[in-house]
Amino acid sequence: MTATLPWARATIPAPHGPGRRRSASELERIAREAAIRLADAPADEVLAWAASTFGRSLAVACSMAADTVVPHLVARHLPGVDVLFLQTGYHFPETIGTRDALEVSADIHLVDVWPVLTVPEQDAEFGVRLHDRDASQCCAMRKVEPINRELASYEAWVTGLRREDSVLRADTPLVEWDSAHQMVKINPIAAWSFDDLLDYASRHGVPVNMLLSDGYPSIGCAPCTRPVAPGEDPRAGRWAGLAKSECGLHVTDTHPEEDAVTTTTTTRTLSHLRELEAEGIHIIREAVSELERPVLLFSGGKDSIVMLHLAIKAFWPAPVPFPVMHVDTGHNFPEVLAYRDATVSRHGLRLVVASVQDYIDDGRLLERADGTRNPLQTQPLLDAIAEHRFDAVFGGGRRDEEKARAKERVVSLRDEFGQWDPRNQRPELWTLYNPRHRPGEHVRVFPLSNWTELDVWRYIEAEGIELPDLYYAHDREVFQRDGMWLAVGDVTAPRPGEEVVTRRVRYRTVGDMSCTGAVESDAADVTDVIVEVAATRITERGATRADDRLTEAAMEDRKKEGYF
């Protein structure tokens, strides 16, 4: 029996397992008992148990590398077993050739699993070579969503995970409970070496990918896989140069990229970063479910970029269900505006711009004597909120940035004038948030409240998030004022006596060019930045934001007036 999906352009064999699927609690009990009983069993014993326990509700996932031995092993105990192969559209020709050879040489039922979008359709919607710009998003669409959809009709799946592949897989059990898919996961060759694989393939005539002999011990999509140098981790060729080592297929309660994961053969807990991620996504979803017209403040700075990343995750694969808003002072860094526009286009977002320059041009605001426009953002922000009737405004504020922000609740009420009263805040016990408000009022929502600057950077590394280049070390013409390096530009000219020099600098936070200073740094990539941030003892706003230095309570005064 076959099922034809219009977007796949192909006929996809439907699973032929039994109609009744056991409950998750029953399957979890089976997995936990087997994990103990079969902890050191040989692969054949594990698979004999799997075949008798699950029958046609058992599937094998195969990447068509050296793991082709796994379908062959399973077929000895369950002839005609379903073998799932992800047709990503980006495979090496050798991988497709291995797939074709395995189909005719082993007693299996090959199931081609297709993404919702073809490669041309994805290119049209998200831009060509998405894998170069956002590998995680590409994997999510072309691998994770399709396999999740396909696995839903089975009770158990068999993988080719091996402990020697990487440190992250070193504790892989032979049988485990896969809570992400609510099914049993079986890794029969977890203890095998690479030589064991090749020896089995040779003795039983199992086809393996020819790229294995060309320096590819781990084979994925062609654009994201390179040969591995002698002595490198076997998976070092996957997503080389990115803070990514897994596509997401083998994630359960946590992301395997994290070092701080507590793992046993039966339980897995969230790392600190994933706890923060889960909390942020929960906050965003709660606000959207409770309120009618939310908006996300997006400046193109690192915190708003991470916040938008969480929002995309919160509703994936559906689009973000609210617009993004930027209060444009007219003094923004060009790199940040370019990043903002590219991001809006890439994700199909609706952008609302509140322009300070418009207010100056028509006389509603006057230029400040000190030349900075950051304090002038408040009125355009409040007017845009009123005009669009936004009742929840997401912001990237964090409590570690500045003492006024440390007083803020996750969900913070603003009165009918957009003002904040630090003495009138609601309790937030047991992570319960109250966004209720009267007509004319609104709430500000801070999904990153409990994050630190170091958390943000570690998350950027873990997710492979792209940032504007000015966050990394680069050579720039600057001059020193009030202990800060300000960039030379149209709105920031040196005064008499202020010498212009070229320094290697980067920006820790991004505001107006007229009030945001750079720090001298050689941190040219995210790893270097993390080392640098971990060693610093002053927050990014305290170090490089002139607008926070106007008075001791400058930020709190502006927040009371309606500033974010």
PyMOL commands that set and color helices and strands:
alter all, ss='L'
color gray80, all
select helices_A, chain A and resi 24-37+43-57+66-75+93-105+119-126+130-133+135-151+163-165+167-169+194-204+210-214+222-224+272-290+302-315+334-347+356-361+374-388+403-406+429-431+453-463+469-471+526-535+540-544+546-549+554-561
alter helices_A, ss='H'
color red, helices_A
select strands_A, chain A and resi 2-5+10-13+58-61+81-86+108-113+156-158+175-178+183-186+294-297+324-328+351-355+392-394+411-414+442-445+474-481+484-487+501-506+519-520
alter strands_A, ss='S'
color yellow, strands_A
deselect
rebuild
show_as cartoon
